[in-house]
Amino acid sequence: MARHEAIRYGTPAARWVLAATVLGSGVAFLDGTVVNVALPAISNDLHASLAALQWTLDAYLVTLSALLLLGGSLGDRYGRRTMFVAGLAAFIAASVLCGLAPTAGFLVGARALQGVGGALLVPGSLSIISASFHPDDRGRAVGAWSGLAGVTTAIGPFVGGWLIDAASWRLIFLLNVPLAGLAAWIAVRHVPDTSDREPGALDLPGAALVTVGLAAVAYALIERAGAASVLAGVIGVAAIVAFLAVEARVSHPMLPLSLFGSRQFTGANVTTFAVYGGLGGALFLVVLRLQLSLGYSALEAGSSLVPFTALMLALSPSAGALSQRIGPRLPMTIGPLMAGLGLVLFAGVGPGDGYLASVFPAVVVFGLGMTLTVAPLTATVLASVDNRHAGVASGVNNAVARLAGLLAVAVLPALAGIATDGDLARTLDHGFATALHIAAGMCVAGGLASLALVRDGSVDQASHGLMFHPCDDLSEAGTQAR
């Protein structure tokens, strides 16, 4: 790629790059924001069972989780703008297919294609900013991208819920087409294309194995019964074991296992897995509960969780500053415990309960707990590795968060005894409280993991913005979502 002059923040060139990356990643964040809110409408229109709704979320998460790190490598090799635009094209095509889906199975397949596009968009946005901006301005650029992407999170529930109630759930997918198209146009005309001069080899065997492994394990957990599920589980476990073996041997692994030699990095990712597992599984069920059991409209269900996002957007900088002063261990211990308490409050929400008396306190307590957790967690991940591994560490942590949500959505209903077929409202009533208590236990486990494994140390305040953007973390959890 031809070399280009580093972009300075505040210039027209900078604004174009930020516009393209915010729009591009924003469509993925917006989709995650509204899909959970749309699940009851999808169920009614396509006669989808709970299992089909689980697949509607997990099909996206399988391909996104499995290909996230490969997506960054493809950009390094073939051009970051090139792969970003390719991701937009895939996302547009998949969104059209989702919007026109005649059956639940068709929708699941289209969602998997969306995940492929998202795997190029999510790492592509930050890599474009990192490669394009002057080193002195990268922090401000990432912060601006994070804040603007957060706006997408905040408006998602309103826009999505309104579209679902006023017209159809299909519009939440078709809305991506003009937004992603505009992002592609801006990128082609105004974003420089960059790549590494000496890119590492692509880990295609690893990508194939982890994709097969995650898909097969998800199938076994969601379908639950029969020889096919048992066989899928065996294949999935074998593929994941083979993936780890490949990663230990190849010269340029997509998952560098050496990173886990750092106790701090390992502790942060154990906490990530536990907390985001609780988050993803719980919010999948909470949004269904609000609509099916409490009679909320799609707009009301989405809007009811807006305080969660607002707290994270407003207070995360303060949480990051706190962790810089006192160290990350205490916030990363107390935060998950508080989030677990919020999920316990959610477990008590049932038919006839008012919003202010039951739902709002749960949203606020859970939001405060996640706010106290996420920024210190992000900074800890980045501070636990040297600078040259910061991008890989960030990608690994993002993939861990996605994987946790994927597995939680698949397994939590089974653990709680929620049937995947039959009347959706009735099956949800049967095990909702149990599921939320399990999710709360996962958050508590995350807090205990931080207490045991994370140590206070130097936390670079500049790193807070590099990976924390609530819409990214929570997008697949479905409130809204990082």
N, C-alpha and C positions, 0 to 999 in steps of 0.2 A: 504494500500500500504506500502511496505517496505520503510523505511527511506533511503535516499541517502545523500551522502556528497555533500554540496553545490559546484557548479561549479565555478571556477575562470575564469575570462575573459582572453583570449589569450592562453588557454590550448587547446589541441586537442579535449577534450570533449566539450569545449565551441564552437569550430568551427563546430563540428557535429550538435550540437543543433541549432546553427544559420543557418546552411545549410538546415536542415529540415524545420525550421519555415519560412525561406525566400522563399524556393521553394513552400512550402504548401500555404502560403498566396499569394505568387507571381502569382500562376495560377489564383486565383480569381481576382487579380489586373489586370493581363494581359488580362483576358477575358473582364473585363470592359473597358480596354483600346481600344480594337479593335472592339467590337460589333457594336458601332455606325457607325464606318467607313464601316462596312460590310453591313449595312442596305439596301442601294440601290441595291447591288448585290443580297441580299436575296430576295428583292422585285421582281427583274427581274426573278430570278430562280424559286421561289415558287409562283409567281403571287400574292404577298402579298400586301394588302391595307395598308394605313397609320395606320388604327386601328390594323392590325396584327403586324406592326412594333412597335407600342406602347406596345402591349402585349409582344413582344419579349424582351423588356426592363423591363416592369413592372411585368411580371410573376416571374422573378428573384428577383426583389425588394420586392414583396409581401412576399415571403417565407423568404428571408434574413432579412427584417425588422422585421417581426413578430417573428422569431425564434432566433434572434441574442442573446438576453438576456438568453433565455432558453438554448442555446448552451453552454454558459459559465457555467451555473448551472449543465448541464449534465457532463461536464468535471470535475467539482469539486466533483461530486458524484461518477462517474464511472471510473474516471481516465482521466487525461488530454491528455496523449499520446493515450490512447485507443480511445477516442472520436475524437481526431485529425486524427488518421488513418481512423476511420469510415467516417469522413468528406471527406478525400481524396478518399476513395473508392466510396462514393456517387458522388463526383465530376467527377471521371473518368467515371463511368457509364453514368452519365448525359451528359458528353462531347461527348462520343461515340454516344449517341442518337441524340444529336444536330448535329453532323457531318453527320449523316446518315438520317436526317429528310427528309421524302418525301413530307411533306406538312407544311404549316405555322402553323397549329394547333398542329401538332406533335412537331414542334420546340418549341412552347410556353410551352407545357407540359414538355419537357426536360429542358427548362430554369428554370421552377419552381423547378425541382429536383436539378438543379445546386444551386439554392438559399438555399436549405436545406443543401447541402454540405458546402456552403460558411458560413452558420450560425454556423457551427462547426469549420471551419478553421480560420475565422477572430478573434474571441475571443480566440480560442485555441492557436494560435501562441504566443500571448502576455502572456497568463496564463502559458504556458510552460516555457517561459523565466523567468517570475516572480518567479515561483516555483522552478526552477532549479538553477538559478545563486545566488551566494553569494550576500547578500544585498548591499555590497559595490560596486559591479560590475553590478548591474541591470541597472542602468542608461546608462552605456556604451553599454551594450548588447542591450537595447532597441534602443539606437541611431544607433548602427550598423545595426540592423534589419530594422529600418526606412530608413536609407540611401541606403541599398542594395535593399530594396523593391522599392525605388525611381528609381533605375536603370531600374527595370522592366517597370515602367511607361514611362521612356524616350525612351526605345527601342520598346515599344509596337506598336506605330503607324507605325514605319518603317517596322518591321517584319510583322505585320498584313496586312498593305497595300500592301507590296510586295507579300505576299502569295495570297491575294485576286486577285491582278492584274495578277500574274504569273500563278496561278492555279485555286483556288476556295476558296470561303468564308468558305467552310466546313473545310479547314485545320486549321483555327484559333481555332476551337474547338478540333480537333483531336490532335493538338499540346500539349494540356493539358495532354494527356495520358502518354507520357514518362516522362514529368516533375513531374506530381503528383505521378506516380509510383516510381520514384527515391526518392521523398520526403518520401513516405511511407516506402521504404526499409531502408532509413537512420533512420527514426524515430523508427522503430521496433528494429534495431540493436544498436542504439547509444543514444536514448533519454530516460531518466528515466521516469517512469510513477508515477505520484503523484496524490493525491486527498486530499480533506479535511477530517479531522478526524470526524468532526461533520457537515456534509453537511445539508443545509436546505432542506425542502420539495420541490419537483418539482411543479411548478405552471402550471400543465397541463391544467386545465380549462382556465386559462388566455391565454395560448399559443393558444388553440383552438379558443377561442373567437376572439382574435386579428387577427388571420389568416383569419377566415371567414369574419370578418369585413373589413379588408383591401382589400381582393379579391373582395368582393361584391361592395364596394365603387368604386374600380378601374373599375369594369365591368360597373357600371352605368355611370361613367364619360367618358369612352372610347366609349361605344356603343351608348349612348346618347338618343336613341329613343325607343319607344315601351313600352308595359306593363312590359316586362321582365326587362328592365333597371330601371323602377320606383320601381318594387318589389325588385330588387337587392339593390338599394339605401336605401330603408327602412330597409331591412335585415342588410345591412352593418352598418348603423347608430345605429340600435338596438344592434347589436353585440358589437360595440365599447363602447356604454354606459354600456352594461352589463360587458364588460371587465374592465372598470374603477371601477364599483361597486365591482367586484371580487377583484381587486387589493387593494381596501380600506379595505377589510375584511380578506384576507388570512394572515397567519402568515409570510410567506416568498414570497412576491409578486415579479414577474419578473420586474415590474415597481414600485419601491417604491415611492408612491405619496408624501411621507413626504419630499423627496428631493426638491420638488418645493416650500417648505416653505421658502427656501432661495431665496431672491430677486435676488441675483447675479446669482445663478444657473438658475433661471427662465429666467432672461434677456438674458443670454448667449444662452439658448436653443431657445428662441424666435428669436434671431438673426440668429442662426443656421438654423432654419426652413425657415425663409424668404430668406436668402442668398443662401442656398443650393437648395431651390425650384427654384429660378431664375437661378442658375447654371445648374441644371439638365434639366429643360425644355428648356433653351436656347441652350445648346450644342447639345441636341437631334436634334433640328431644324437646327442649324448652319451647322453641318456636312452634313445633307441632302441637304441644300442649296448649299454648295460648290460643291457637286457632280452633283446634278440634274439641277441646274440653271447656275452655272459657269463652268461646264464641267470638274471639277477636277477628276482625277483618285482616287482610294482608297488610294494609297500611297501618292499622293499629298494632299489629304484632311487630312489624319492623320499627315503628316509632317507639314502642315501649322499651327497646333496647338501646336507643340513642344515648341516654345518659352514660351508658357503659363506654361508648366511643368518645363522648365528650370529655369524660374524666381522663381517659388515656391521652387524648390530644392536649388537654390543658395542663395536666400535672406531670407528664412524663419527664419534661426537662428538669423539674424540681426533684423528681425521684433520681434522675441521673446525677444531679449535683449532690444529693444526699449521699449516694453511694461513693462519690468521689471523696467526700469528707470523712465518712466513717468506715468505708470499705463495703464490698458487696454482700458479705456473708449474712449480716443481719437483715437487710431488706429482702434478700432472696430466701430467707427463712420465714420471716413474718408474712411477706406478701402471699406466698402459696397457702399458708395457713388461713389467712383472711379470705382468699379466694375460695378455699374449701368451705368456710363458714357461709359464704354467699351461696354456694351450691346447696348446702343444707337448707338454707332459707327457700331456695327455689323448689326443693323437694316437697315443701309443704303447700305449694300453690295448687289449688284445685278449683273445681267449678263453684261459682258464686263468690269467689274472692275478688275484692276490689283492687284496682291497680295500685293506688297509693298505699294501701294497707299491707299488701302482700308482695306484689311484683316489684315495685319501686325499691323497697329496702334491699331485696335480694340483688337487684341490678347494681345498686350503689355499692354495697359491700363487696360484691364480686369485682366490680370495676376498680375499686380502690386496691384490692388485693393484686389484681393483674397489673395495675399501674405501678405499684411498688416493686413488682417482680421484673417486668420486661426490660426497662432501660438498664438496670444493673446487670441483668442477665446478658444482654447484648454486649455491654462494655466488657464484661468478664470474658466472654468468648473471644473477643478481639484482643484483649490484653494478655491472654494466655498463650498466644503464639507470636512469633516474630512478624515484622511488617510484611515480609514477602509472602507469608502464608495467610495474611488477613482475609483476602478474597476467598480463598478456599475454605477457611474456617467459617466465614459467614455463610457460604453456600452449604456447607455440611450442616450447620445449625438450622438453616432454613429447611433443609431436607428432613432433618430429624423432626422438626415441628410438623411438617406435612405428613410424615409417616405416622406420627403419633395420632393426628386427627383421623387419618385413614383407618388405622387399626381400631381406634375407639368407636368410630361410627359403625364399623363392622361387628365388633364384639360386645359392646355395651348392652344392646338390646338382648342378646343371647344370655349374658350373665344375669340380667335382671328378669329373665323369663318372659320377655315381650315377644309374642308370636310375630312372625314375618308375613303371615297371611291372615285372612279374615277381616272383620271390621276394624278399621284403623284406630278409631277413637276408643273402642272397647279394649283392644290389645294394649294401647298406650296407657289407659287407666290402670291396667293390671300391674305394670312394673315400673311406672315412672319414678315413684319415690325411691325405689330400690336402686334404679339406675343412677339417679342423682346423688345418692349416698355413696355409691361406688366411685363416681366421678369426683366427689369431694375427697374421698380417700386417696385418690390419685394425686390430687393437689397437695394434700398433707404429706404424702410420700415424697413429692418434689421438694417441699420445704425441709423435710428431714434429710434428704440427700444433700441439699445445700449446706445444712448445718454440719454434716459429716465430712463433706468433700471439698467445699469451697473455702478458700482462705483469703483473708483481707490482704490487699496489696495495692500496688499502683494501678489506678484506673484512669486512662486518658480520656478526658472530657470530650476531646474531638471525636472519639470513636462512638459516642452515643448515637450520632445520626447515621452512622454507616450501615447499620443493619436494622435499627428500630424504626419501623413505620407501621403503626397499628393496623392499617389496612392490609398490609402484607401478612402479618402474623395472624390476623383474625379472619382473613378473607374466606378461608375454607371452613371456618367454624360457623359461619352463617348468620351472624347477627346483622349483621350490620347495617367485615373484617378486615393481622399479622398477624 
